[in-house]
Amino acid sequence: MQSLQQRIDSVESSERGDVPGWVLITIMTAGLVTVLWATAQDALTSLFSSAVNGVTGKK
């Protein structure tokens, strides 16, 4: 039976150098949002303004 320290060491050594999945997902999501915003900025701004004005009652 392995000691606790041996198990911790084996897990740490097997994961060294790997980029965690959540980091890749975060970077890819930020990139996707940036691309979408850059291509549809005018439409998104207009949509947001219309939604806010609809809630506040402004025209």
mmJSON file of the N, C-alpha and C atoms, coordinates in Angstrom:
{"data_MODEL":{"atom_site":{
"group_PDB":["ATOM","ATOM","ATOM","ATOM","ATOM","ATOM","ATOM","ATOM","ATOM","ATOM","ATOM","ATOM","ATOM","ATOM","ATOM","ATOM","ATOM","ATOM","ATOM","ATOM","ATOM","ATOM","ATOM","ATOM","ATOM","ATOM","ATOM","ATOM","ATOM","ATOM","ATOM","ATOM","ATOM","ATOM","ATOM","ATOM","ATOM","ATOM","ATOM","ATOM","ATOM","ATOM","ATOM","ATOM","ATOM","ATOM","ATOM","ATOM","ATOM","ATOM","ATOM","ATOM","ATOM","ATOM","ATOM","ATOM","ATOM","ATOM","ATOM","ATOM","ATOM","ATOM","ATOM","ATOM","ATOM","ATOM","ATOM","ATOM","ATOM","ATOM","ATOM","ATOM","ATOM","ATOM","ATOM","ATOM","ATOM","ATOM","ATOM","ATOM","ATOM","ATOM","ATOM","ATOM","ATOM","ATOM","ATOM","ATOM","ATOM","ATOM","ATOM","ATOM","ATOM","ATOM","ATOM","ATOM","ATOM","ATOM","ATOM","ATOM","ATOM","ATOM","ATOM","ATOM","ATOM","ATOM","ATOM","ATOM","ATOM","ATOM","ATOM","ATOM","ATOM","ATOM","ATOM","ATOM","ATOM","ATOM","ATOM","ATOM","ATOM","ATOM","ATOM","ATOM","ATOM","ATOM","ATOM","ATOM","ATOM","ATOM","ATOM","ATOM","ATOM","ATOM","ATOM","ATOM","ATOM","ATOM","ATOM","ATOM","ATOM","ATOM","ATOM","ATOM","ATOM","ATOM","ATOM","ATOM","ATOM","ATOM","ATOM","ATOM","ATOM","ATOM","ATOM","ATOM","ATOM","ATOM","ATOM","ATOM","ATOM","ATOM","ATOM","ATOM","ATOM","ATOM","ATOM","ATOM","ATOM","ATOM","ATOM","ATOM","ATOM","ATOM","ATOM","ATOM","ATOM"],
"id":[1,2,3,4,5,6,7,8,9,10,11,12,13,14,15,16,17,18,19,20,21,22,23,24,25,26,27,28,29,30,31,32,33,34,35,36,37,38,39,40,41,42,43,44,45,46,47,48,49,50,51,52,53,54,55,56,57,58,59,60,61,62,63,64,65,66,67,68,69,70,71,72,73,74,75,76,77,78,79,80,81,82,83,84,85,86,87,88,89,90,91,92,93,94,95,96,97,98,99,100,101,102,103,104,105,106,107,108,109,110,111,112,113,114,115,116,117,118,119,120,121,122,123,124,125,126,127,128,129,130,131,132,133,134,135,136,137,138,139,140,141,142,143,144,145,146,147,148,149,150,151,152,153,154,155,156,157,158,159,160,161,162,163,164,165,166,167,168,169,170,171,172,173,174,175,176,177],
"type_symbol":["N","C","C","N","C","C","N","C","C","N","C","C","N","C","C","N","C","C","N","C","C","N","C","C","N","C","C","N","C","C","N","C","C","N","C","C","N","C","C","N","C","C","N","C","C","N","C","C","N","C","C","N","C","C","N","C","C","N","C","C","N","C","C","N","C","C","N","C","C","N","C","C","N","C","C","N","C","C","N","C","C","N","C","C","N","C","C","N","C","C","N","C","C","N","C","C","N","C","C","N","C","C","N","C","C","N","C","C","N","C","C","N","C","C","N","C","C","N","C","C","N","C","C","N","C","C","N","C","C","N","C","C","N","C","C","N","C","C","N","C","C","N","C","C","N","C","C","N","C","C","N","C","C","N","C","C","N","C","C","N","C","C","N","C","C","N","C","C","N","C","C","N","C","C","N","C","C"],
"label_atom_id":["N","CA","C","N","CA","C","N","CA","C","N","CA","C","N","CA","C","N","CA","C","N","CA","C","N","CA","C","N","CA","C","N","CA","C","N","CA","C","N","CA","C","N","CA","C","N","CA","C","N","CA","C","N","CA","C","N","CA","C","N","CA","C","N","CA","C","N","CA","C","N","CA","C","N","CA","C","N","CA","C","N","CA","C","N","CA","C","N","CA","C","N","CA","C","N","CA","C","N","CA","C","N","CA","C","N","CA","C","N","CA","C","N","CA","C","N","CA","C","N","CA","C","N","CA","C","N","CA","C","N","CA","C","N","CA","C","N","CA","C","N","CA","C","N","CA","C","N","CA","C","N","CA","C","N","CA","C","N","CA","C","N","CA","C","N","CA","C","N","CA","C","N","CA","C","N","CA","C","N","CA","C","N","CA","C","N","CA","C","N","CA","C","N","CA","C","N","CA","C","N","CA","C","N","CA","C"],
"label_alt_id":[null,null,null,null,null,null,null,null,null,null,null,null,null,null,null,null,null,null,null,null,null,null,null,null,null,null,null,null,null,null,null,null,null,null,null,null,null,null,null,null,null,null,null,null,null,null,null,null,null,null,null,null,null,null,null,null,null,null,null,null,null,null,null,null,null,null,null,null,null,null,null,null,null,null,null,null,null,null,null,null,null,null,null,null,null,null,null,null,null,null,null,null,null,null,null,null,null,null,null,null,null,null,null,null,null,null,null,null,null,null,null,null,null,null,null,null,null,null,null,null,null,null,null,null,null,null,null,null,null,null,null,null,null,null,null,null,null,null,null,null,null,null,null,null,null,null,null,null,null,null,null,null,null,null,null,null,null,null,null,null,null,null,null,null,null,null,null,null,null,null,null,null,null,null,null,null,null],
"label_comp_id":["MET","MET","MET","GLN","GLN","GLN","SER","SER","SER","LEU","LEU","LEU","GLN","GLN","GLN","GLN","GLN","GLN","ARG","ARG","ARG","ILE","ILE","ILE","ASP","ASP","ASP","SER","SER","SER","VAL","VAL","VAL","GLU","GLU","GLU","SER","SER","SER","SER","SER","SER","GLU","GLU","GLU","ARG","ARG","ARG","GLY","GLY","GLY","ASP","ASP","ASP","VAL","VAL","VAL","PRO","PRO","PRO","GLY","GLY","GLY","TRP","TRP","TRP","VAL","VAL","VAL","LEU","LEU","LEU","ILE","ILE","ILE","THR","THR","THR","ILE","ILE","ILE","MET","MET","MET","THR","THR","THR","ALA","ALA","ALA","GLY","GLY","GLY","LEU","LEU","LEU","VAL","VAL","VAL","THR","THR","THR","VAL","VAL","VAL","LEU","LEU","LEU","TRP","TRP","TRP","ALA","ALA","ALA","THR","THR","THR","ALA","ALA","ALA","GLN","GLN","GLN","ASP","ASP","ASP","ALA","ALA","ALA","LEU","LEU","LEU","THR","THR","THR","SER","SER","SER","LEU","LEU","LEU","PHE","PHE","PHE","SER","SER","SER","SER","SER","SER","ALA","ALA","ALA","VAL","VAL","VAL","ASN","ASN","ASN","GLY","GLY","GLY","VAL","VAL","VAL","THR","THR","THR","GLY","GLY","GLY","LYS","LYS","LYS","LYS","LYS","LYS"],
"label_asym_id":["A","A","A","A","A","A","A","A","A","A","A","A","A","A","A","A","A","A","A","A","A","A","A","A","A","A","A","A","A","A","A","A","A","A","A","A","A","A","A","A","A","A","A","A","A","A","A","A","A","A","A","A","A","A","A","A","A","A","A","A","A","A","A","A","A","A","A","A","A","A","A","A","A","A","A","A","A","A","A","A","A","A","A","A","A","A","A","A","A","A","A","A","A","A","A","A","A","A","A","A","A","A","A","A","A","A","A","A","A","A","A","A","A","A","A","A","A","A","A","A","A","A","A","A","A","A","A","A","A","A","A","A","A","A","A","A","A","A","A","A","A","A","A","A","A","A","A","A","A","A","A","A","A","A","A","A","A","A","A","A","A","A","A","A","A","A","A","A","A","A","A","A","A","A","A","A","A"],
"label_entity_id":["1","1","1","1","1","1","1","1","1","1","1","1","1","1","1","1","1","1","1","1","1","1","1","1","1","1","1","1","1","1","1","1","1","1","1","1","1","1","1","1","1","1","1","1","1","1","1","1","1","1","1","1","1","1","1","1","1","1","1","1","1","1","1","1","1","1","1","1","1","1","1","1","1","1","1","1","1","1","1","1","1","1","1","1","1","1","1","1","1","1","1","1","1","1","1","1","1","1","1","1","1","1","1","1","1","1","1","1","1","1","1","1","1","1","1","1","1","1","1","1","1","1","1","1","1","1","1","1","1","1","1","1","1","1","1","1","1","1","1","1","1","1","1","1","1","1","1","1","1","1","1","1","1","1","1","1","1","1","1","1","1","1","1","1","1","1","1","1","1","1","1","1","1","1","1","1","1"],
"label_seq_id":[1,1,1,2,2,2,3,3,3,4,4,4,5,5,5,6,6,6,7,7,7,8,8,8,9,9,9,10,10,10,11,11,11,12,12,12,13,13,13,14,14,14,15,15,15,16,16,16,17,17,17,18,18,18,19,19,19,20,20,20,21,21,21,22,22,22,23,23,23,24,24,24,25,25,25,26,26,26,27,27,27,28,28,28,29,29,29,30,30,30,31,31,31,32,32,32,33,33,33,34,34,34,35,35,35,36,36,36,37,37,37,38,38,38,39,39,39,40,40,40,41,41,41,42,42,42,43,43,43,44,44,44,45,45,45,46,46,46,47,47,47,48,48,48,49,49,49,50,50,50,51,51,51,52,52,52,53,53,53,54,54,54,55,55,55,56,56,56,57,57,57,58,58,58,59,59,59],
"pdbx_PDB_ins_code":[null,null,null,null,null,null,null,null,null,null,null,null,null,null,null,null,null,null,null,null,null,null,null,null,null,null,null,null,null,null,null,null,null,null,null,null,null,null,null,null,null,null,null,null,null,null,null,null,null,null,null,null,null,null,null,null,null,null,null,null,null,null,null,null,null,null,null,null,null,null,null,null,null,null,null,null,null,null,null,null,null,null,null,null,null,null,null,null,null,null,null,null,null,null,null,null,null,null,null,null,null,null,null,null,null,null,null,null,null,null,null,null,null,null,null,null,null,null,null,null,null,null,null,null,null,null,null,null,null,null,null,null,null,null,null,null,null,null,null,null,null,null,null,null,null,null,null,null,null,null,null,null,null,null,null,null,null,null,null,null,null,null,null,null,null,null,null,null,null,null,null,null,null,null,null,null,null],
"Cartn_x":[0.838,0.0,0.892,0.54,1.332,1.007,2.03,1.788,1.098,0.531,-0.172,0.77,1.991,2.947,3.29,3.419,3.721,2.576,1.35,0.192,0.108,0.377,0.359,1.45,2.645,3.749,3.442,2.8,2.498,1.442,0.475,-0.539,0.083,0.911,1.557,2.466,3.22,4.155,3.422,2.27,1.531,0.808,0.584,-0.146,0.755,2.032,2.931,2.983,2.939,3.036,1.717,0.683,-0.62,-1.362,-2.029,-2.876,-4.254,-4.749,-6.059,-7.144,-8.139,-9.217,-9.944,-10.109,-10.854,-10.116,-8.783,-8.02,-8.281,-8.255,-8.523,-9.943,-10.902,-12.293,-12.444,-11.797,-11.869,-11.262,-10.1,-9.447,-10.269,-10.8,-11.597,-12.897,-13.51,-14.727,-14.45,-13.36,-12.995,-12.725,-12.063,-11.804,-13.079,-13.992,-15.269,-16.089,-16.136,-16.861,-16.237,-14.923,-14.233,-14.551,-14.522,-14.833,-16.278,-17.194,-18.605,-18.847,-18.227,-18.414,-17.845,-16.696,-16.061,-16.898,-17.533,-18.297,-19.706,-20.269,-21.673,-21.838,-20.835,-20.854,-22.04,-22.279,-23.369,-24.731,-24.942,-26.219,-26.419,-25.36,-25.474,-25.719,-25.051,-25.247,-26.668,-27.171,-28.547,-29.555,-29.319,-30.204,-30.223,-29.055,-28.972,-29.678,-29.45,-30.09,-31.603,-32.089,-33.53,-34.112,-33.402,-33.882,-33.93,-32.888,-32.859,-33.944,-34.106,-35.143,-36.535,-36.729,-38.014,-38.359,-37.361,-37.59,-37.827,-37.061,-37.173,-38.297,-38.848,-39.953,-39.534,-38.233,-37.744,-37.921,-38.01,-38.13,-36.99],
"Cartn_y":[-1.178,0.0,1.254,2.222,3.45,4.385,5.119,6.135,7.326,8.172,9.354,10.243,10.436,11.3,10.731,9.423,8.811,9.013,8.902,9.114,10.563,11.499,12.925,13.218,12.676,12.891,12.326,11.163,10.565,11.375,11.929,12.768,14.062,14.69,15.949,15.749,14.678,14.476,14.133,13.484,13.134,14.33,15.39,16.546,17.738,17.622,18.748,19.005,20.283,20.666,20.687,20.163,20.153,21.444,21.969,23.136,22.607,23.039,22.553,22.921,22.075,22.293,23.594,24.008,25.247,26.456,26.401,27.518,27.63,26.508,26.514,26.974,26.521,26.929,28.425,28.956,30.391,31.213,30.803,31.528,31.45,30.277,30.128,30.922,30.968,31.75,33.233,33.704,35.116,35.453,34.576,34.793,34.823,33.92,33.876,35.137,35.587,36.821,38.011,38.066,39.164,39.183,38.024,37.945,38.335,37.823,38.172,39.659,40.213,41.636,42.499,42.117,42.894,42.879,41.758,41.663,42.228,42.211,42.622,43.734,44.57,45.599,46.554,47.054,48.011,47.384,46.168,45.489,45.179,44.723,44.397,45.649,46.739,47.993,48.494,48.43,48.858,47.976,46.677,45.736,46.007,46.233,46.518,47.826,48.852,50.144,50.035,49.303,49.111,48.379,47.379,46.618,47.488,48.28,49.162,50.219,50.802,51.824,51.235,49.997,49.338,49.113,48.846,48.63,49.963,50.979,52.271,53.135,52.782,53.542,54.68,54.81,55.861,55.435,56.424,56.106,56.643],
"Cartn_z":[0.0,0.0,0.0,-0.846,-0.947,0.206,0.593,1.613,0.959,1.776,1.279,0.474,0.947,0.25,-1.127,-1.229,-2.521,-3.511,-3.033,-3.914,-4.366,-3.462,-3.819,-4.844,-4.626,-5.553,-6.938,-7.0,-8.298,-9.048,-8.339,-8.982,-9.47,-8.659,-9.05,-10.247,-10.293,-11.401,-12.688,-12.599,-13.814,-14.413,-13.655,-14.151,-14.453,-14.266,-14.542,-16.034,-16.401,-17.792,-18.533,-17.95,-18.599,-18.295,-19.309,-19.101,-18.698,-17.542,-17.119,-18.132,-18.213,-19.163,-18.95,-17.71,-17.462,-17.99,-18.042,-18.595,-20.096,-20.784,-22.22,-22.521,-21.735,-21.938,-21.715,-20.688,-20.404,-21.539,-22.017,-23.107,-24.389,-24.696,-25.912,-25.825,-24.656,-24.479,-24.643,-24.054,-24.199,-25.664,-26.373,-27.795,-28.608,-28.307,-29.021,-28.778,-27.537,-27.212,-27.925,-27.97,-28.648,-30.141,-30.769,-32.203,-32.466,-31.657,-31.841,-31.625,-30.599,-30.316,-31.439,-31.962,-33.029,-34.303,-34.588,-35.834,-35.714,-34.534,-34.38,-33.351,-33.18,-32.142,-32.295,-33.507,-33.704,-33.4,-33.884,-33.65,-32.165,-31.491,-30.07,-29.224,-29.576,-28.846,-29.016,-30.231,-30.505,-29.769,-29.785,-29.094,-27.594,-27.008,-25.583,-25.239,-26.042,-25.796,-25.888,-26.875,-27.024,-25.816,-25.332,-24.176,-22.931,-22.7,-21.531,-21.638,-22.803,-23.0,-22.85,-23.239,-23.073,-21.61,-20.794,-19.367,-18.644,-19.012,-18.333,-18.884,-20.036,-20.618,-21.507,-21.777,-22.672,-24.119,-25.013,-26.434,-27.212],
"occupancy":[1.0,1.0,1.0,1.0,1.0,1.0,1.0,1.0,1.0,1.0,1.0,1.0,1.0,1.0,1.0,1.0,1.0,1.0,1.0,1.0,1.0,1.0,1.0,1.0,1.0,1.0,1.0,1.0,1.0,1.0,1.0,1.0,1.0,1.0,1.0,1.0,1.0,1.0,1.0,1.0,1.0,1.0,1.0,1.0,1.0,1.0,1.0,1.0,1.0,1.0,1.0,1.0,1.0,1.0,1.0,1.0,1.0,1.0,1.0,1.0,1.0,1.0,1.0,1.0,1.0,1.0,1.0,1.0,1.0,1.0,1.0,1.0,1.0,1.0,1.0,1.0,1.0,1.0,1.0,1.0,1.0,1.0,1.0,1.0,1.0,1.0,1.0,1.0,1.0,1.0,1.0,1.0,1.0,1.0,1.0,1.0,1.0,1.0,1.0,1.0,1.0,1.0,1.0,1.0,1.0,1.0,1.0,1.0,1.0,1.0,1.0,1.0,1.0,1.0,1.0,1.0,1.0,1.0,1.0,1.0,1.0,1.0,1.0,1.0,1.0,1.0,1.0,1.0,1.0,1.0,1.0,1.0,1.0,1.0,1.0,1.0,1.0,1.0,1.0,1.0,1.0,1.0,1.0,1.0,1.0,1.0,1.0,1.0,1.0,1.0,1.0,1.0,1.0,1.0,1.0,1.0,1.0,1.0,1.0,1.0,1.0,1.0,1.0,1.0,1.0,1.0,1.0,1.0,1.0,1.0,1.0,1.0,1.0,1.0,1.0,1.0,1.0],
"B_iso_or_equiv":[0.0,0.0,0.0,0.0,0.0,0.0,0.0,0.0,0.0,0.0,0.0,0.0,0.0,0.0,0.0,0.0,0.0,0.0,0.0,0.0,0.0,0.0,0.0,0.0,0.0,0.0,0.0,0.0,0.0,0.0,0.0,0.0,0.0,0.0,0.0,0.0,0.0,0.0,0.0,0.0,0.0,0.0,0.0,0.0,0.0,0.0,0.0,0.0,0.0,0.0,0.0,0.0,0.0,0.0,0.0,0.0,0.0,0.0,0.0,0.0,0.0,0.0,0.0,0.0,0.0,0.0,0.0,0.0,0.0,0.0,0.0,0.0,0.0,0.0,0.0,0.0,0.0,0.0,0.0,0.0,0.0,0.0,0.0,0.0,0.0,0.0,0.0,0.0,0.0,0.0,0.0,0.0,0.0,0.0,0.0,0.0,0.0,0.0,0.0,0.0,0.0,0.0,0.0,0.0,0.0,0.0,0.0,0.0,0.0,0.0,0.0,0.0,0.0,0.0,0.0,0.0,0.0,0.0,0.0,0.0,0.0,0.0,0.0,0.0,0.0,0.0,0.0,0.0,0.0,0.0,0.0,0.0,0.0,0.0,0.0,0.0,0.0,0.0,0.0,0.0,0.0,0.0,0.0,0.0,0.0,0.0,0.0,0.0,0.0,0.0,0.0,0.0,0.0,0.0,0.0,0.0,0.0,0.0,0.0,0.0,0.0,0.0,0.0,0.0,0.0,0.0,0.0,0.0,0.0,0.0,0.0,0.0,0.0,0.0,0.0,0.0,0.0],
"pdbx_formal_charge":[null,null,null,null,null,null,null,null,null,null,null,null,null,null,null,null,null,null,null,null,null,null,null,null,null,null,null,null,null,null,null,null,null,null,null,null,null,null,null,null,null,null,null,null,null,null,null,null,null,null,null,null,null,null,null,null,null,null,null,null,null,null,null,null,null,null,null,null,null,null,null,null,null,null,null,null,null,null,null,null,null,null,null,null,null,null,null,null,null,null,null,null,null,null,null,null,null,null,null,null,null,null,null,null,null,null,null,null,null,null,null,null,null,null,null,null,null,null,null,null,null,null,null,null,null,null,null,null,null,null,null,null,null,null,null,null,null,null,null,null,null,null,null,null,null,null,null,null,null,null,null,null,null,null,null,null,null,null,null,null,null,null,null,null,null,null,null,null,null,null,null,null,null,null,null,null,null],
"auth_seq_id":[1,1,1,2,2,2,3,3,3,4,4,4,5,5,5,6,6,6,7,7,7,8,8,8,9,9,9,10,10,10,11,11,11,12,12,12,13,13,13,14,14,14,15,15,15,16,16,16,17,17,17,18,18,18,19,19,19,20,20,20,21,21,21,22,22,22,23,23,23,24,24,24,25,25,25,26,26,26,27,27,27,28,28,28,29,29,29,30,30,30,31,31,31,32,32,32,33,33,33,34,34,34,35,35,35,36,36,36,37,37,37,38,38,38,39,39,39,40,40,40,41,41,41,42,42,42,43,43,43,44,44,44,45,45,45,46,46,46,47,47,47,48,48,48,49,49,49,50,50,50,51,51,51,52,52,52,53,53,53,54,54,54,55,55,55,56,56,56,57,57,57,58,58,58,59,59,59],
"auth_comp_id":["MET","MET","MET","GLN","GLN","GLN","SER","SER","SER","LEU","LEU","LEU","GLN","GLN","GLN","GLN","GLN","GLN","ARG","ARG","ARG","ILE","ILE","ILE","ASP","ASP","ASP","SER","SER","SER","VAL","VAL","VAL","GLU","GLU","GLU","SER","SER","SER","SER","SER","SER","GLU","GLU","GLU","ARG","ARG","ARG","GLY","GLY","GLY","ASP","ASP","ASP","VAL","VAL","VAL","PRO","PRO","PRO","GLY","GLY","GLY","TRP","TRP","TRP","VAL","VAL","VAL","LEU","LEU","LEU","ILE","ILE","ILE","THR","THR","THR","ILE","ILE","ILE","MET","MET","MET","THR","THR","THR","ALA","ALA","ALA","GLY","GLY","GLY","LEU","LEU","LEU","VAL","VAL","VAL","THR","THR","THR","VAL","VAL","VAL","LEU","LEU","LEU","TRP","TRP","TRP","ALA","ALA","ALA","THR","THR","THR","ALA","ALA","ALA","GLN","GLN","GLN","ASP","ASP","ASP","ALA","ALA","ALA","LEU","LEU","LEU","THR","THR","THR","SER","SER","SER","LEU","LEU","LEU","PHE","PHE","PHE","SER","SER","SER","SER","SER","SER","ALA","ALA","ALA","VAL","VAL","VAL","ASN","ASN","ASN","GLY","GLY","GLY","VAL","VAL","VAL","THR","THR","THR","GLY","GLY","GLY","LYS","LYS","LYS","LYS","LYS","LYS"],
"auth_asym_id":["A","A","A","A","A","A","A","A","A","A","A","A","A","A","A","A","A","A","A","A","A","A","A","A","A","A","A","A","A","A","A","A","A","A","A","A","A","A","A","A","A","A","A","A","A","A","A","A","A","A","A","A","A","A","A","A","A","A","A","A","A","A","A","A","A","A","A","A","A","A","A","A","A","A","A","A","A","A","A","A","A","A","A","A","A","A","A","A","A","A","A","A","A","A","A","A","A","A","A","A","A","A","A","A","A","A","A","A","A","A","A","A","A","A","A","A","A","A","A","A","A","A","A","A","A","A","A","A","A","A","A","A","A","A","A","A","A","A","A","A","A","A","A","A","A","A","A","A","A","A","A","A","A","A","A","A","A","A","A","A","A","A","A","A","A","A","A","A","A","A","A","A","A","A","A","A","A"],
"auth_atom_id":["N","CA","C","N","CA","C","N","CA","C","N","CA","C","N","CA","C","N","CA","C","N","CA","C","N","CA","C","N","CA","C","N","CA","C","N","CA","C","N","CA","C","N","CA","C","N","CA","C","N","CA","C","N","CA","C","N","CA","C","N","CA","C","N","CA","C","N","CA","C","N","CA","C","N","CA","C","N","CA","C","N","CA","C","N","CA","C","N","CA","C","N","CA","C","N","CA","C","N","CA","C","N","CA","C","N","CA","C","N","CA","C","N","CA","C","N","CA","C","N","CA","C","N","CA","C","N","CA","C","N","CA","C","N","CA","C","N","CA","C","N","CA","C","N","CA","C","N","CA","C","N","CA","C","N","CA","C","N","CA","C","N","CA","C","N","CA","C","N","CA","C","N","CA","C","N","CA","C","N","CA","C","N","CA","C","N","CA","C","N","CA","C","N","CA","C","N","CA","C","N","CA","C","N","CA","C"],
"pdbx_PDB_model_num":[1,1,1,1,1,1,1,1,1,1,1,1,1,1,1,1,1,1,1,1,1,1,1,1,1,1,1,1,1,1,1,1,1,1,1,1,1,1,1,1,1,1,1,1,1,1,1,1,1,1,1,1,1,1,1,1,1,1,1,1,1,1,1,1,1,1,1,1,1,1,1,1,1,1,1,1,1,1,1,1,1,1,1,1,1,1,1,1,1,1,1,1,1,1,1,1,1,1,1,1,1,1,1,1,1,1,1,1,1,1,1,1,1,1,1,1,1,1,1,1,1,1,1,1,1,1,1,1,1,1,1,1,1,1,1,1,1,1,1,1,1,1,1,1,1,1,1,1,1,1,1,1,1,1,1,1,1,1,1,1,1,1,1,1,1,1,1,1,1,1,1,1,1,1,1,1,1]
}}}
